[in-house]
Amino acid sequence: MSDAIKHECGLAFIRLRKPFSYYQQKYGTVFYGLNKLYLLMEKQHNRGQDGAGVASVKLDTEPGVPFMHRIRSAAPQAIGDIFGKIREEIQEIEKYQPEITKYPGLMKGHVRYLGELLMGHLRYATQGKNNVELCHPFVRYNTIPARNLTMAGNFNLVNADELFKFTKAEPGEVHKNSDLAAMLETVHHFLSKEDEERRNGLDVKRILQQSFSLFDGGYHACGLIGSGDAFVIRDPHGIRPSYYYINDDVIVAASERAAIRTTFNVGENEVLELMPGNALIVKNNGEYAIEQILEPKERKACSFERIYFSRGNDEKIYKERSALGRNLSATVLKAIDNDLRNTIFSFIPNTAEVAFYGLLKGLEDYLNKIKVERILSWGNDFDEEKLTEMVNRRIRIDKIAIKDVKMRTFITEDSSRNEMVQHVYDITYGTVRPGIDSLVVIDDSIVRGTTLRESIVKMLDRLGPKRIIVVSSAPQIRYPDCYGIDMSKMGDFVAFQAAIALLKEQNKEHILQEAYGLCKELQRTNTLHAQNVVKNVYKPFTPEEISAKIAQILTPEGIGAKVEVIYQSIESLHEACPNNLGDWYFTGDYPTPGGNRVVNKAFMNFMEGKNERGY
């Protein structure tokens, strides 16, 4: 994605079902669980690079012996930093007791993070604060073992304030805007209540039903309880992804199917999807159950997972990204008047590559069809040279854009910084015939358009193309997200900027004032969640009109090439990703009432000149 946005988080959970001596005998190491947790987190490194955390719970410890431990890091290489510190602790123990690794029981007693229950988390700073205190997991300690709770997750909640009021919790300055802090306090509230009333162990299902029924948002959350119980739960719309794998040795859950497959070397059908509204509940004796916690609602799994966020080595995601590109081929061919001879195709590194291959396949299908028709039209009027020339026609592809290592600048003044930003991407010289060739480049999506305008388009124009056509494998991003992605300010979206510009050009600015007035009225009546008022801003214009205005916005001054923009349609998106129909950032159709409240609040912030998040 040319516009880097903060997004998502990654979750990893492992429950060892056998004694540590078993893993030492079978796998040759007492650190089997920690090793697998490390791999499971590294294989989801794409999901969070602002921080990481690990929590562990030891079973059957003596009274007074610490059993729940947590370590977090906001270092540049957070996973390596955490496991490096764990390794240092082990090495320190071995220094004085070289033979201790042969005694699994002693290792469990001496190594803090050698627990039967393990949880790992990768964080993107959706609050805009790269603070280690905001890194998951969070912990709620208590002198009563069963009331100790640690949690982590991939989610955003839009009703955190209400949850704090409900639990009467008073979070500190750091955690007052934290979704996880609100979730932790709520679950702990019902956990403590359950522990007071329990007779034969905790009823984790009831705790989850009571607490998660209060949450408005999308979530994939995990919790470890001091009793030795654990849970992984998914929101009723299935917004955030969740997968699990179980065998006799382990119970595993993660945010991505491919991460589990790679870490444990298992087949696709062995890794199952945790269905919306369900929880994987693991008891302290190692038994488990899949329980329905909340009534499943219309499935709205996040389509951005398929377009961009999840790693593309999952076979289903790979096919869907390829289909996203293929579905654009007819529109692209129309845009270039089917002139394949004078068009070069490329992609914006690195994650648009699979969609590019799909686009290429669609173009090749068209070209092959043309070849067959031409050859058949010749009858017997051809020779070897003529036939060879036709058969050897190819789609012209080149790696035009090259993303350099992340560039930093010590210069503070805006003009100089902008000049430096231009060079985040470089180009391959000599690939384009100046004034003759058109350039078609595909990107995953266009959020703000800043990098396109300030870097990519300027760099591509140096090659002298007649036209630069930017193709987005995603539809126009028009609305904020509040379920896990840090897209919450209306003014950031280039599609919204385009709509505002069109309203001004056509003397329709009254639509903005009417929408703002309606938002204020809804706020006054406490019904800001009732409808998405911002849809009215886009209503006067077709997607093509918005795209044309976006192309103008993305065209820097002094550019010689004509810049055009092509977006994926909503219909084509759903065709390519039939099981991930969550599209609120494109359509404004939010799956929960909190979504409407967020988009309306974000619009009000824009109208009032407030540069702050909508939730």
Backbone torsions as a table, in degrees:
resi	resn	phi	psi	omega
1	MET	NA	124.0	-178.0
2	SER	-66.7	-33.2	174.2
3	ASP	-94.3	106.4	179.5
4	ALA	-71.1	121.7	175.7
5	ILE	-121.8	147.5	177.5
6	LYS	-77.1	137.3	-172.3
7	HIS	-158.6	157.0	166.0
8	GLU	50.2	-179.4	170.3
9	CYS	-155.9	167.5	-180.0
10	GLY	-120.4	142.3	-177.2
11	LEU	-126.1	142.6	177.1
12	ALA	-140.1	134.6	-179.5
13	PHE	-137.8	134.4	176.3
14	ILE	-136.1	131.2	172.0
15	ARG	-119.0	114.2	176.3
16	LEU	-76.5	130.3	-173.9
17	ARG	-101.8	-1.0	-178.6
18	LYS	-127.8	164.6	176.0
19	PRO	-64.4	157.5	-178.9
20	PHE	-61.1	-30.1	178.5
21	SER	-62.3	-31.8	179.1
22	TYR	-63.0	-45.1	-177.6
23	TYR	-70.7	-33.3	176.7
24	GLN	-64.8	-41.8	-180.0
25	GLN	-70.9	-43.7	-174.3
26	LYS	-79.9	-40.5	-173.6
27	TYR	-112.5	-1.9	175.2
28	GLY	80.0	11.0	-179.9
29	THR	-155.8	141.5	175.2
30	VAL	-77.9	-11.4	-177.5
31	PHE	-95.7	22.7	-178.5
32	TYR	-52.8	-49.2	-177.2
33	GLY	-64.2	-45.0	179.0
34	LEU	-64.3	-39.4	178.3
35	ASN	-61.6	-42.6	-179.5
36	LYS	-69.4	-36.6	177.5
37	LEU	-63.3	-41.9	177.7
38	TYR	-58.9	-47.9	179.5
39	LEU	-62.5	-43.3	-178.1
40	LEU	-62.3	-34.3	177.8
41	MET	-77.0	-42.8	179.1
42	GLU	-62.7	-36.2	-179.8
43	LYS	-74.1	-5.3	173.4
44	GLN	-119.7	21.8	-176.4
45	HIS	-57.2	-28.7	178.7
46	ASN	-60.6	-20.3	-172.4
47	ARG	-86.9	-9.3	-179.8
48	GLY	-174.1	122.4	-177.7
49	GLN	-127.9	13.7	177.7
50	ASP	-97.8	-6.9	-179.4
51	GLY	167.8	169.8	179.6
52	ALA	-154.5	164.7	178.7
53	GLY	-157.1	155.2	178.9
54	VAL	-136.0	139.3	173.4
55	ALA	-131.0	149.8	178.3
56	SER	-140.0	152.3	174.8
57	VAL	-130.5	129.6	176.9
58	LYS	-96.8	138.7	179.1
59	LEU	-92.8	150.8	170.2
60	ASP	58.2	42.3	176.0
61	THR	-84.9	159.0	177.0
62	GLU	-71.0	149.7	177.7
63	PRO	-55.2	135.0	179.6
64	GLY	90.9	-11.8	179.2
65	VAL	-88.3	126.6	179.4
66	PRO	-57.9	133.9	-176.6
67	PHE	-125.2	-13.8	179.7
68	MET	-119.2	123.5	-176.1
69	HIS	-131.1	153.0	-179.5
70	ARG	-145.9	143.1	174.6
71	ILE	-138.8	138.0	-178.5
72	ARG	-135.4	158.8	179.2
73	SER	-151.6	141.0	171.9
74	ALA	-115.3	21.5	178.6
75	ALA	-68.4	160.1	-179.7
76	PRO	-55.4	-37.7	175.5
77	GLN	-114.2	74.9	-167.8
78	ALA	-64.8	-40.7	-179.1
79	ILE	-62.9	-47.9	178.7
80	GLY	-62.1	-36.6	179.6
81	ASP	-64.2	-45.1	-178.4
82	ILE	-64.8	-51.5	-176.3
83	PHE	-72.9	-23.2	172.8
84	GLY	-65.4	-40.7	178.6
85	LYS	-68.8	-37.3	175.8
86	ILE	-63.9	-42.4	178.7
87	ARG	-62.9	-40.8	178.5
88	GLU	-61.6	-39.3	178.5
89	GLU	-63.0	-42.4	178.8
90	ILE	-64.6	-43.8	-179.5
91	GLN	-63.9	-35.2	178.5
92	GLU	-65.0	-39.9	178.0
93	ILE	-66.8	-42.9	-178.8
94	GLU	-66.2	-27.6	-179.0
95	LYS	-59.3	-38.7	-177.0
96	TYR	-97.7	-20.3	179.1
97	GLN	-135.1	77.0	-172.8
98	PRO	-58.1	-26.7	-175.7
99	GLU	-93.4	1.7	-170.0
100	ILE	-64.1	-28.2	-178.7
101	THR	-65.6	-14.2	177.9
102	LYS	-81.4	-7.2	-176.6
103	TYR	-121.0	90.3	-175.0
104	PRO	-54.6	-38.5	-179.6
105	GLY	-63.0	-41.7	177.7
106	LEU	-66.8	-39.7	179.0
107	MET	-60.7	-43.1	179.0
108	LYS	-59.6	-38.4	-178.7
109	GLY	-72.3	-28.1	-174.4
110	HIS	-97.9	-31.2	-176.4
111	VAL	-94.9	116.4	-173.2
112	ARG	-58.3	-39.3	-171.5
113	TYR	-96.3	11.7	176.8
114	LEU	-89.9	77.5	-179.4
115	GLY	-115.3	161.4	177.2
116	GLU	-73.9	-26.1	176.6
117	LEU	-109.4	126.3	-177.1
118	LEU	-130.3	139.1	178.3
119	MET	-137.9	133.1	178.3
120	GLY	-126.3	152.1	-178.1
121	HIS	-144.0	143.7	175.7
122	LEU	-120.1	132.9	-169.7
123	ARG	-119.5	136.3	160.8
124	TYR	-107.7	137.0	-172.6
125	ALA	-80.2	80.5	-179.6
126	THR	-67.7	-16.8	175.4
127	GLN	-89.4	0.4	179.2
128	GLY	77.0	10.6	-178.1
129	LYS	-121.7	116.5	179.2
130	ASN	-92.1	71.9	-173.8
131	ASN	-114.3	130.0	-178.8
132	VAL	-60.4	-28.1	179.8
133	GLU	-68.6	-17.6	177.8
134	LEU	-96.8	-3.7	177.3
135	CYS	-71.7	137.6	173.7
136	HIS	-76.6	158.0	-1.1
137	PRO	-78.7	156.3	167.6
138	PHE	-97.1	154.8	-178.4
139	VAL	-130.1	139.2	172.0
140	ARG	-118.1	105.1	-177.7
141	TYR	-87.4	154.3	178.3
142	ASN	-155.9	149.7	179.0
143	THR	-67.9	-24.7	175.6
144	ILE	-86.2	118.7	-173.3
145	PRO	-50.9	-44.1	-175.5
146	ALA	-68.8	-12.1	-179.4
147	ARG	-100.5	9.8	171.2
148	ASN	-83.5	136.2	-175.7
149	LEU	-146.2	133.7	172.0
150	THR	-128.2	138.1	-175.8
151	MET	-138.1	155.0	173.7
152	ALA	-151.9	164.9	178.8
153	GLY	-178.9	173.1	174.5
154	ASN	-113.4	99.9	-175.1
155	PHE	-170.9	164.9	162.2
156	ASN	-133.5	138.8	172.2
157	LEU	-111.2	142.3	-179.3
158	VAL	-103.0	3.8	-179.5
159	ASN	-125.4	37.4	-177.8
160	ALA	-61.4	-40.0	-179.0
161	ASP	-59.8	-43.4	-179.9
162	GLU	-64.4	-35.3	-179.7
163	LEU	-68.3	-41.6	177.0
164	PHE	-60.9	-40.6	179.0
165	LYS	-65.9	-40.6	-179.3
166	PHE	-61.5	-43.7	-176.7
167	THR	-85.1	-6.9	-176.3
168	LYS	60.6	25.4	178.1
169	ALA	-79.6	147.3	177.5
170	GLU	-121.8	85.1	-177.5
171	PRO	-67.5	152.9	177.1
172	GLY	-73.2	179.0	-176.8
173	GLU	-58.2	-38.0	-177.0
174	VAL	-69.2	-37.5	-170.7
175	HIS	-102.3	1.5	-173.1
176	LYS	-65.7	-22.7	177.4
177	ASN	-107.2	13.5	-175.5
178	SER	-87.3	123.2	175.7
179	ASP	-61.7	-43.3	-177.4
180	LEU	-64.9	-38.8	178.0
181	ALA	-59.7	-41.9	178.6
182	ALA	-66.2	-42.1	179.3
183	MET	-65.4	-44.3	-179.0
184	LEU	-61.1	-45.9	-179.7
185	GLU	-61.9	-38.7	-178.6
186	THR	-68.4	-47.8	178.9
187	VAL	-63.2	-41.0	-180.0
188	HIS	-65.0	-35.0	177.1
189	HIS	-56.8	-48.3	-178.1
190	PHE	-78.4	-27.7	174.9
191	LEU	-63.2	-46.5	-179.9
192	SER	-64.0	-40.1	178.4
193	LYS	-63.1	-42.8	179.0
194	GLU	-65.3	-39.8	-178.7
195	ASP	-65.6	-33.6	177.3
196	GLU	-65.8	-34.4	-172.9
197	GLU	-97.7	-12.3	-168.4
198	ARG	-67.5	155.7	177.0
199	ARG	-120.3	-51.7	-175.8
200	ASN	-123.8	65.2	-179.9
201	GLY	86.6	164.3	-179.1
202	LEU	-73.3	139.6	171.6
203	ASP	-93.3	85.9	-175.3
204	VAL	-62.6	-35.9	179.6
205	LYS	-58.9	-44.5	-179.3
206	ARG	-66.3	-39.7	177.3
207	ILE	-58.2	-44.8	-178.3
208	LEU	-68.5	-39.4	179.0
209	GLN	-63.1	-41.4	-178.8
210	GLN	-69.1	-41.4	-174.7
211	SER	-82.3	-48.9	-172.9
212	PHE	-73.6	-15.5	174.1
213	SER	-67.8	-14.8	-178.4
214	LEU	-92.9	-7.5	-171.9
215	PHE	-92.2	133.5	173.9
216	ASP	-111.5	109.0	-179.8
217	GLY	161.2	-174.4	174.3
218	GLY	-109.3	137.6	-176.1
219	TYR	-154.2	148.7	165.9
220	HIS	-132.0	101.9	-170.2
221	ALA	-122.5	154.5	-178.9
222	CYS	-135.0	144.7	177.6
223	GLY	-140.4	140.6	173.1
224	LEU	-114.6	131.5	-176.5
225	ILE	-110.5	146.4	-178.7
226	GLY	-59.9	-20.4	177.5
227	SER	-70.6	-12.2	-175.1
228	GLY	98.6	-5.3	174.9
229	ASP	-80.5	160.5	179.1
230	ALA	-152.3	162.3	178.6
231	PHE	-151.6	152.6	169.1
232	VAL	-130.4	131.0	-173.7
233	ILE	-135.9	149.1	-179.0
234	ARG	-124.3	145.2	-177.1
235	ASP	-65.4	155.9	-173.9
236	PRO	-66.9	-17.7	175.0
237	HIS	-91.5	-7.4	-177.6
238	GLY	66.2	31.9	-176.1
239	ILE	-62.4	-51.3	179.7
240	ARG	-92.6	143.0	-176.5
241	PRO	-75.9	152.3	-179.6
242	SER	-157.1	129.0	-179.1
243	TYR	-135.2	154.9	179.0
244	TYR	-145.9	159.7	179.4
245	TYR	-144.3	136.6	-176.8
246	ILE	-135.7	131.8	167.6
247	ASN	-138.7	-168.9	-176.4
248	ASP	-67.6	-24.1	-174.9
249	ASP	-91.8	-37.0	-171.3
250	VAL	-142.8	158.0	166.0
251	ILE	-121.0	125.7	-171.0
252	VAL	-129.7	143.7	171.7
253	ALA	-141.3	150.9	-179.2
254	ALA	-160.2	170.7	-179.7
255	SER	-80.4	-19.1	-177.4
256	GLU	-132.9	135.5	-179.5
257	ARG	-62.7	-43.9	-175.4
258	ALA	-63.4	-32.1	179.6
259	ALA	-63.5	-42.1	178.1
260	ILE	-67.3	-43.3	-178.9
261	ARG	-59.2	-45.8	-178.4
262	THR	-68.2	-45.1	-176.0
263	THR	-64.5	-38.2	-175.9
264	PHE	-110.6	4.2	176.3
265	ASN	52.4	58.6	-178.2
266	VAL	-125.4	162.8	-177.7
267	GLY	-77.0	164.3	-177.2
268	GLU	-58.5	-43.7	-175.5
269	ASN	-74.4	-9.4	177.1
270	GLU	-83.5	-19.4	177.4
271	VAL	-99.4	121.0	-173.2
272	LEU	-106.1	154.1	176.1
273	GLU	-88.3	130.6	172.5
274	LEU	-76.3	119.5	-171.4
275	MET	-76.5	156.7	-177.6
276	PRO	-54.9	136.8	178.5
277	GLY	79.3	-0.8	-177.4
278	ASN	-100.7	161.1	175.5
279	ALA	-133.4	142.3	169.0
280	LEU	-93.1	111.4	-177.9
281	ILE	-109.1	124.4	-179.0
282	VAL	-113.4	123.0	-180.0
283	LYS	-81.8	165.5	-177.0
284	ASN	-67.8	-12.6	176.1
285	ASN	-94.6	5.5	177.7
286	GLY	92.2	-6.5	175.7
287	GLU	-76.0	155.7	-177.0
288	TYR	-140.4	164.7	175.1
289	ALA	-153.9	146.6	170.6
290	ILE	-96.9	115.4	-174.4
291	GLU	-117.7	140.0	172.4
292	GLN	-80.9	117.6	-177.6
293	ILE	-95.6	-43.8	-180.0
294	LEU	-127.4	150.8	178.8
295	GLU	-63.5	121.8	179.2
296	PRO	-60.8	140.5	178.0
297	LYS	-112.8	-174.7	-179.2
298	GLU	-54.4	127.1	-176.7
299	ARG	-65.7	124.1	-179.9
300	LYS	-132.9	49.3	179.9
301	ALA	-59.4	136.8	-173.5
302	CYS	-60.1	119.5	179.7
303	SER	-73.0	-22.4	177.6
304	PHE	-64.6	-25.4	175.2
305	GLU	-58.5	-40.6	-177.0
306	ARG	-80.3	-36.7	-178.5
307	ILE	-69.2	-40.1	-167.8
308	TYR	-147.5	-48.7	-163.0
309	PHE	-66.7	-51.3	-178.4
310	SER	-69.3	151.8	177.2
311	ARG	-66.0	144.5	-173.8
312	GLY	-82.9	6.7	-179.3
313	ASN	-83.6	-4.2	169.1
314	ASP	-72.5	129.7	-172.1
315	GLU	-62.2	-35.7	179.2
316	LYS	-68.4	-43.3	179.9
317	ILE	-64.8	-39.9	178.6
318	TYR	-59.2	-45.9	-179.6
319	LYS	-64.6	-38.0	-178.6
320	GLU	-70.0	-39.5	177.8
321	ARG	-66.8	-36.9	175.8
322	SER	-63.1	-41.5	179.4
323	ALA	-65.0	-35.3	177.1
324	LEU	-58.9	-41.2	178.0
325	GLY	-70.7	-44.9	-179.3
326	ARG	-59.7	-39.7	-178.1
327	ASN	-63.6	-18.4	-179.7
328	LEU	-89.8	-8.6	-171.1
329	SER	-62.4	-41.5	-179.1
330	ALA	-64.2	-41.7	179.7
331	THR	-65.8	-40.3	179.3
332	VAL	-65.9	-43.4	178.5
333	LEU	-59.7	-39.8	178.0
334	LYS	-64.3	-40.2	-178.0
335	ALA	-65.3	-31.1	-179.1
336	ILE	-99.9	11.5	-179.3
337	ASP	56.3	35.5	179.6
338	ASN	58.5	21.3	-177.2
339	ASP	-88.3	79.9	-178.6
340	LEU	-75.5	-24.1	-179.4
341	ARG	-62.7	-36.1	-173.0
342	ASN	-112.8	30.7	179.7
343	THR	-132.9	132.9	175.6
344	ILE	-109.9	135.8	-178.3
345	PHE	-111.1	139.0	178.7
346	SER	-153.7	-174.7	-179.8
347	PHE	-139.9	160.4	177.6
348	ILE	-94.4	115.4	-174.3
349	PRO	-62.0	154.3	0.7
350	ASN	-114.9	-22.3	-169.5
351	THR	-84.3	-4.2	177.2
352	ALA	-87.0	2.4	-172.3
353	GLU	-63.0	-42.9	-177.4
354	VAL	-67.1	-42.4	176.3
355	ALA	-61.5	-34.4	177.1
356	PHE	-62.6	-43.1	177.9
357	TYR	-62.0	-37.4	177.4
358	GLY	-65.7	-43.0	176.2
359	LEU	-59.2	-43.7	-179.6
360	LEU	-60.3	-41.4	178.8
361	LYS	-63.5	-40.2	177.6
362	GLY	-64.2	-40.6	177.8
363	LEU	-66.9	-39.3	178.4
364	GLU	-64.7	-38.5	176.9
365	ASP	-59.4	-44.1	178.5
366	TYR	-63.5	-46.4	-178.1
367	LEU	-63.0	-41.6	179.1
368	ASN	-64.4	-36.7	176.6
369	LYS	-63.1	-43.3	178.5
370	ILE	-63.2	-42.2	179.1
371	LYS	-57.7	-47.8	-178.2
372	VAL	-62.3	-45.3	-179.3
373	GLU	-61.7	-42.5	-179.1
374	ARG	-65.3	-45.3	-178.1
375	ILE	-63.1	-42.2	179.3
376	LEU	-65.6	-33.0	-178.7
377	SER	-70.4	-18.2	-179.6
378	TRP	-74.0	-25.2	-172.0
379	GLY	64.5	-121.5	177.8
380	ASN	-101.2	6.6	-175.8
381	ASP	-88.7	69.2	176.3
382	PHE	-155.9	158.1	173.3
383	ASP	-126.0	-179.2	-175.2
384	GLU	-62.4	-40.6	-178.1
385	GLU	-64.4	-44.0	-179.7
386	LYS	-65.1	-41.3	179.8
387	LEU	-68.1	-41.7	179.7
388	THR	-62.1	-42.6	-179.9
389	GLU	-61.5	-41.0	-179.2
390	MET	-69.3	-45.3	-177.5
391	VAL	-64.4	-33.0	-175.4
392	ASN	-86.2	3.4	176.3
393	ARG	-64.2	135.4	-176.7
394	ARG	-132.4	157.5	169.0
395	ILE	-70.5	134.1	-178.9
396	ARG	-83.1	112.7	179.7
397	ILE	-125.5	144.0	175.6
398	ASP	-151.4	153.1	172.6
399	LYS	-85.9	94.1	-173.5
400	ILE	-82.3	-50.4	-176.3
401	ALA	-95.2	135.4	179.7
402	ILE	-125.6	123.5	179.9
403	LYS	-89.0	119.8	178.0
404	ASP	-77.9	168.3	173.2
405	VAL	-55.2	152.8	-175.8
406	LYS	-55.6	118.2	-176.9
407	MET	-90.0	137.9	175.8
408	ARG	-120.9	152.8	180.0
409	THR	-131.2	141.2	177.3
410	PHE	-87.6	-4.7	-175.6
411	ILE	-83.3	135.9	-174.8
412	THR	-102.2	-29.3	-176.7
413	GLU	-69.7	140.7	-170.8
414	ASP	-57.5	-42.6	-175.4
415	SER	-61.3	-42.8	-179.8
416	SER	-71.3	-37.6	179.0
417	ARG	-63.3	-42.9	179.8
418	ASN	-60.2	-38.8	179.7
419	GLU	-64.9	-38.1	179.9
420	MET	-69.9	-37.9	-178.9
421	VAL	-60.1	-30.2	179.9
422	GLN	-54.8	-25.9	-170.0
423	HIS	-100.0	16.4	172.9
424	VAL	-61.7	-35.8	176.2
425	TYR	-111.9	147.7	173.3
426	ASP	-121.3	173.0	-175.3
427	ILE	-126.4	160.7	176.5
428	THR	-96.5	110.5	-175.9
429	TYR	-74.8	152.0	175.4
430	GLY	84.2	7.8	-177.0
431	THR	-92.5	-21.1	-173.1
432	VAL	-114.8	138.4	172.5
433	ARG	-84.9	107.7	-173.6
434	PRO	-55.1	133.2	176.8
435	GLY	77.1	-4.3	-178.0
436	ILE	-115.0	-50.7	-173.5
437	ASP	-83.3	146.7	167.9
438	SER	-99.6	149.4	177.9
439	LEU	-112.0	127.0	173.7
440	VAL	-115.4	117.8	179.4
441	VAL	-122.6	135.8	-178.6
442	ILE	-105.7	138.0	176.8
443	ASP	-123.4	159.3	178.0
444	ASP	-62.2	-49.2	-176.6
445	SER	-162.8	165.3	177.8
446	ILE	-125.1	108.2	-176.7
447	VAL	-93.2	-73.6	-179.5
448	ARG	-94.8	-30.8	-179.1
449	GLY	82.0	1.2	-174.9
450	THR	-61.9	-48.9	-178.3
451	THR	-66.5	-37.1	176.6
452	LEU	-59.8	-49.5	-175.8
453	ARG	-70.2	-45.7	-172.8
454	GLU	-84.4	-19.0	-175.3
455	SER	-128.4	-63.2	-167.8
456	ILE	-66.3	-51.4	-177.3
457	VAL	-62.5	-41.2	178.4
458	LYS	-61.9	-42.2	-179.6
459	MET	-67.1	-43.6	-179.5
460	LEU	-63.7	-34.9	-178.5
461	ASP	-65.5	-23.7	178.3
462	ARG	-62.6	-22.3	179.7
463	LEU	-78.2	-12.0	177.3
464	GLY	79.3	30.1	179.3
465	PRO	-70.0	155.7	176.8
466	LYS	-70.9	-40.9	-180.0
467	ARG	-138.0	148.6	170.5
468	ILE	-120.5	115.4	179.4
469	ILE	-110.6	113.8	178.2
470	VAL	-93.9	125.2	-177.5
471	VAL	-112.1	127.8	178.9
472	SER	-103.8	125.7	178.9
473	SER	-74.7	-7.9	174.6
474	ALA	-109.9	156.2	172.8
475	PRO	-68.2	178.9	178.3
476	GLN	-64.4	127.2	176.1
477	ILE	-84.4	111.1	-172.1
478	ARG	-111.9	-21.1	-170.0
479	TYR	-133.3	156.3	179.4
480	PRO	-67.3	158.4	170.5
481	ASP	-110.3	146.8	-179.8
482	CYS	-136.4	21.5	-176.4
483	TYR	-120.9	18.9	176.4
484	GLY	144.6	-12.0	-178.6
485	ILE	-112.5	140.3	-179.2
486	ASP	-84.6	70.6	174.2
487	MET	-129.7	92.0	-171.0
488	SER	-133.8	3.2	-179.1
489	LYS	-114.6	120.8	-175.6
490	MET	-58.5	-40.8	-175.4
491	GLY	-65.5	-14.8	179.9
492	ASP	-75.3	-23.9	-172.6
493	PHE	-83.4	124.4	-179.0
494	VAL	-65.9	-27.7	176.4
495	ALA	-66.0	-39.1	177.5
496	PHE	-68.8	-40.2	176.0
497	GLN	-58.7	-39.3	179.8
498	ALA	-66.1	-42.4	179.7
499	ALA	-64.0	-41.5	178.1
500	ILE	-61.8	-43.9	-179.9
501	ALA	-61.9	-41.4	179.7
502	LEU	-66.6	-39.9	178.2
503	LEU	-60.9	-41.2	179.4
504	LYS	-66.9	-43.4	-178.9
505	GLU	-62.3	-35.1	-175.1
506	GLN	-99.0	15.3	178.7
507	ASN	53.9	43.2	179.2
508	LYS	-117.1	27.7	-178.2
509	GLU	-65.2	-15.7	177.3
510	HIS	-61.3	-25.2	178.5
511	ILE	-63.1	-37.6	177.3
512	LEU	-63.8	-46.1	-178.5
513	GLN	-66.1	-37.4	178.2
514	GLU	-65.9	-41.7	178.7
515	ALA	-64.9	-40.6	178.8
516	TYR	-64.7	-42.2	178.4
517	GLY	-62.1	-40.6	178.7
518	LEU	-64.8	-40.8	178.0
519	CYS	-60.9	-43.5	-179.5
520	LYS	-63.9	-36.9	178.5
521	GLU	-68.1	-42.1	177.0
522	LEU	-63.1	-38.4	177.9
523	GLN	-64.8	-40.7	-179.6
524	ARG	-62.4	-37.8	-178.5
525	THR	-92.8	9.9	178.8
526	ASN	58.0	36.6	179.2
527	THR	-125.8	33.2	-178.2
528	LEU	-62.9	-17.0	-179.5
529	HIS	-86.4	-6.5	-168.7
530	ALA	-71.8	-32.4	-177.9
531	GLN	-155.1	158.3	175.8
532	ASN	-92.2	98.7	-176.2
533	VAL	-70.1	-26.8	-173.9
534	VAL	-67.1	-18.2	175.8
535	LYS	-57.0	-30.2	-178.9
536	ASN	-64.1	-26.1	-179.7
537	VAL	-68.3	-34.8	-177.6
538	TYR	-90.5	-18.8	-170.8
539	LYS	-54.0	-37.7	-176.7
540	PRO	-69.3	-8.4	-169.8
541	PHE	-123.9	147.5	174.5
542	THR	-80.7	159.3	175.4
543	PRO	-56.5	-34.6	-179.4
544	GLU	-66.7	-38.3	177.9
545	GLU	-65.3	-41.1	177.7
546	ILE	-63.3	-44.4	-179.7
547	SER	-60.7	-42.1	-179.5
548	ALA	-63.3	-40.1	179.0
549	LYS	-70.2	-36.2	176.1
550	ILE	-61.2	-41.2	178.7
551	ALA	-59.2	-39.8	177.4
552	GLN	-64.7	-42.4	-179.7
553	ILE	-63.9	-35.8	-177.6
554	LEU	-81.4	-4.0	-179.1
555	THR	-91.1	110.4	178.7
556	PRO	-71.5	161.8	177.0
557	GLU	-66.2	144.5	175.9
558	GLY	82.7	9.0	-179.9
559	ILE	-81.3	134.0	-179.8
560	GLY	-83.7	-32.2	-177.0
561	ALA	-80.9	151.9	172.2
562	LYS	-82.0	127.9	-177.4
563	VAL	-102.1	130.4	177.0
564	GLU	-129.4	156.3	-179.5
565	VAL	-130.4	133.3	176.3
566	ILE	-121.7	129.5	178.4
567	TYR	-111.1	152.8	169.9
568	GLN	-65.0	144.9	174.5
569	SER	-86.7	157.7	177.7
570	ILE	-60.1	-41.0	-178.7
571	GLU	-62.9	-42.6	179.7
572	SER	-68.9	-34.3	176.2
573	LEU	-60.5	-48.4	-178.5
574	HIS	-67.3	-32.4	176.9
575	GLU	-65.5	-40.1	-179.0
576	ALA	-75.9	-34.5	-176.0
577	CYS	-123.5	69.9	-171.0
578	PRO	-67.7	-19.4	-178.2
579	ASN	-101.1	-1.5	177.9
580	ASN	-124.4	83.3	-172.8
581	LEU	-97.3	8.6	175.6
582	GLY	-67.9	115.1	-171.4
583	ASP	-140.0	23.8	-173.3
584	TRP	-61.0	-30.5	179.0
585	TYR	-71.4	-17.8	175.8
586	PHE	-97.3	-42.7	-171.5
587	THR	-102.9	-21.3	-174.5
588	GLY	81.6	6.7	179.6
589	ASP	-90.9	90.2	-176.0
590	TYR	-79.6	141.0	-178.6
591	PRO	-78.0	-17.8	179.1
592	THR	-128.3	155.1	-179.4
593	PRO	-58.2	-31.1	-179.9
594	GLY	-60.6	-27.0	179.0
595	GLY	-63.7	-45.5	177.7
596	ASN	-62.1	-39.0	179.5
597	ARG	-62.7	-40.7	-179.3
598	VAL	-66.2	-47.1	-177.0
599	VAL	-65.3	-39.1	178.5
600	ASN	-67.6	-39.2	177.8
601	LYS	-66.1	-40.3	178.5
602	ALA	-62.5	-39.0	178.1
603	PHE	-67.0	-41.8	177.9
604	MET	-62.9	-40.4	176.2
605	ASN	-58.7	-42.4	179.4
606	PHE	-62.5	-47.6	-177.4
607	MET	-65.5	-28.8	-178.8
608	GLU	-93.9	2.4	177.6
609	GLY	73.7	23.7	179.9
610	LYS	-94.7	122.2	179.2
611	ASN	-94.6	72.8	-179.0
612	GLU	-143.6	163.9	-177.3
613	ARG	-67.1	154.9	-179.0
614	GLY	-83.3	2.4	178.9
615	TYR	-158.2	NA	NA
